[in-house]
């Protein structure tokens, strides 16, 4: 989340993928992965992880709202309206969802939507193969997050320590 908050979206995306390789059903990592993809304007790519997050953890207004944004920006207005309505059902004071739902309803005739959000949620998987990591910082942050998740606690530090070359490594 640190990288995400700093605007380092590509590094944060890789970190969330590392987490999801170990914990496929981490709803917060799925939501945050989807949110990054929204911020990158990769709306269609955001739908599946957000759909899975909402299926794993129902009644979380921000999850539903993020799914609604991804669906709306991908042209799935009917499904987006449903997601915004669920966000409001979870939190009636969620102003972003209220504004978005009103915008969708104003459009009218959104019933032609054919996207199967439940099937996308069910099928979303992060491949277990670990990619080659060139950036030691991404690897270190991913390891730190995994350790914190395994202990079900917040990471102890926000500082990443990358081992320095001590001159003893083979080149």
C-alpha positions as CSV (number, residue, x, y, z in Angstrom):
1,X,0.0,0.0,0.0
2,X,3.0,2.3,0.6
3,X,4.0,2.2,-3.1
4,X,0.3,2.7,-4.1
5,X,0.0,5.8,-1.8
6,X,3.3,7.2,-3.3
7,X,1.9,6.9,-6.8
8,X,4.3,4.1,-7.8
9,X,1.4,2.2,-9.5
10,X,3.5,-0.3,-11.5
11,X,5.6,-1.3,-8.5
12,X,2.4,-1.5,-6.3
13,X,0.7,-3.6,-8.9
14,X,3.6,-6.1,-8.9
15,X,3.6,-6.2,-5.1
16,X,-0.2,-6.9,-5.0
17,X,0.3,-9.7,-7.5
18,X,3.1,-11.2,-5.3
19,X,0.7,-11.1,-2.4
20,X,-2.1,-12.7,-4.5
21,X,0.1,-15.5,-5.6
22,X,0.3,-16.6,-2.0
23,X,-3.2,-15.6,-0.9
24,X,-5.6,-15.8,-3.9
25,X,-8.5,-14.7,-1.7
26,X,-7.1,-11.6,-0.1
27,X,-10.1,-9.3,-0.7
28,X,-8.1,-6.1,0.1
29,X,-5.3,-7.0,-2.2
30,X,-7.8,-7.8,-5.0
31,X,-9.6,-4.4,-4.4
32,X,-6.3,-2.5,-4.4
33,X,-5.1,-4.3,-7.6
34,X,-8.4,-3.3,-9.3
35,X,-8.1,0.3,-8.0
36,X,-4.6,0.6,-9.4
37,X,-5.8,-0.6,-12.8
38,X,-8.6,2.0,-12.6
39,X,-6.0,4.7,-11.9
40,X,-4.0,3.4,-14.9
41,X,-7.2,3.7,-17.0
42,X,-7.2,-0.1,-17.5
43,X,-10.8,-0.4,-16.7
44,X,-11.6,-3.7,-18.3
45,X,-8.6,-5.3,-16.5
46,X,-9.9,-4.0,-13.2
47,X,-13.3,-5.7,-13.4
48,X,-12.3,-9.3,-12.5
49,X,-10.2,-8.6,-9.4
50,X,-12.8,-6.2,-8.1
51,X,-15.6,-8.7,-8.8
52,X,-13.7,-11.3,-6.9
53,X,-13.1,-8.9,-4.0
54,X,-16.8,-8.1,-3.8
55,X,-17.7,-11.8,-3.9
56,X,-15.3,-12.7,-1.1
57,X,-16.2,-9.8,1.1
58,X,-19.8,-8.6,0.6
59,X,-21.2,-5.4,1.9
60,X,-18.0,-3.4,1.6
61,X,-19.1,-0.1,0.0
62,X,-15.7,0.9,-1.4
63,X,-15.3,-2.5,-3.1
64,X,-18.7,-2.2,-4.8
65,X,-18.1,1.4,-5.8
66,X,-14.7,0.6,-7.4
67,X,-16.3,-2.3,-9.3
68,X,-19.0,0.1,-10.4
69,X,-16.4,2.6,-11.7
70,X,-14.6,-0.1,-13.7
71,X,-17.8,-1.5,-15.1
72,X,-19.1,2.0,-16.1
73,X,-15.9,3.0,-17.7
74,X,-15.9,-0.3,-19.7
75,X,-19.4,0.4,-21.0
76,X,-21.3,-2.0,-18.8
77,X,-23.8,0.5,-17.4
78,X,-26.4,-1.9,-16.1
79,X,-23.9,-3.9,-14.1
80,X,-22.3,-0.6,-12.9
81,X,-25.6,0.7,-11.7
82,X,-26.1,-2.6,-9.7
83,X,-22.7,-2.2,-8.1
84,X,-23.3,1.4,-7.2
85,X,-26.7,0.4,-5.7
86,X,-24.9,-2.3,-3.6
87,X,-22.4,0.3,-2.4
88,X,-25.2,2.5,-1.2
89,X,-27.0,-0.4,0.4
90,X,-23.8,-1.1,2.4
91,X,-23.3,2.6,3.3
92,X,-26.2,5.0,2.5
93,X,-23.9,8.0,3.1
94,X,-21.4,6.9,0.4
95,X,-21.6,10.1,-1.7
96,X,-19.5,8.9,-4.7
97,X,-21.7,5.9,-5.2
98,X,-24.9,8.0,-4.9
99,X,-23.6,10.5,-7.6
100,X,-22.5,7.6,-9.8
101,X,-25.8,5.8,-9.5
102,X,-27.7,8.9,-10.3
103,X,-25.6,9.4,-13.4
104,X,-26.3,5.8,-14.5
105,X,-30.0,6.1,-13.9
106,X,-30.1,9.4,-15.8
107,X,-28.7,7.6,-18.9
108,X,-31.7,5.2,-18.9
109,X,-32.0,1.9,-20.9
110,X,-29.0,0.1,-19.4
111,X,-30.7,-3.3,-19.3
112,X,-28.8,-4.6,-22.4
113,X,-25.7,-5.4,-20.3
114,X,-24.4,-8.9,-21.0
115,X,-21.3,-9.1,-18.7
116,X,-21.3,-12.0,-16.2
117,X,-19.6,-10.4,-13.2
118,X,-20.0,-13.5,-11.1
119,X,-18.2,-15.7,-13.7
120,X,-15.4,-13.1,-13.9
121,X,-15.1,-13.2,-10.1
122,X,-15.0,-17.0,-10.1
123,X,-12.4,-17.3,-12.8
124,X,-10.0,-14.6,-11.7
125,X,-6.6,-16.2,-10.6
126,X,-3.1,-14.9,-10.3
127,X,-0.7,-17.3,-11.9
128,X,1.4,-19.0,-9.2
129,X,4.6,-18.8,-11.3
130,X,6.9,-16.2,-9.8
131,X,8.2,-13.8,-12.4
132,X,11.8,-12.7,-12.5
133,X,12.1,-9.7,-10.4
134,X,14.7,-7.2,-11.4
135,X,13.7,-4.5,-8.9
136,X,14.9,-5.7,-5.4
137,X,12.7,-3.0,-3.8
138,X,9.6,-4.6,-5.2
139,X,10.7,-8.1,-4.0
140,X,11.6,-6.7,-0.6
141,X,8.2,-5.0,-0.2
142,X,6.4,-8.0,-1.4
143,X,8.2,-10.2,1.2
144,X,7.5,-7.7,3.9
145,X,3.8,-7.7,3.1
146,X,3.6,-11.4,2.9
147,X,5.2,-11.8,6.3
148,X,2.7,-9.3,7.8
149,X,-0.2,-11.0,6.1
150,X,0.9,-14.4,7.5
151,X,1.0,-13.0,11.0
152,X,-2.3,-11.0,10.3
153,X,-0.8,-7.7,11.3
154,X,0.3,-4.5,9.7
155,X,3.9,-4.3,8.4
156,X,6.2,-3.3,11.2
157,X,8.1,-0.7,9.1
158,X,7.6,1.3,6.0
159,X,11.3,1.4,5.2
160,X,12.6,-1.0,2.7
161,X,16.1,-2.3,3.2
162,X,17.7,-3.6,0.1
163,X,20.9,-5.6,0.6
164,X,23.9,-3.8,-0.7
165,X,26.5,-5.5,-2.9
166,X,29.3,-6.5,-0.5
167,X,31.7,-7.4,-3.2
168,X,31.5,-11.2,-2.5
169,X,28.9,-12.1,-5.0
170,X,29.7,-13.9,-8.2
171,X,29.5,-11.7,-11.2
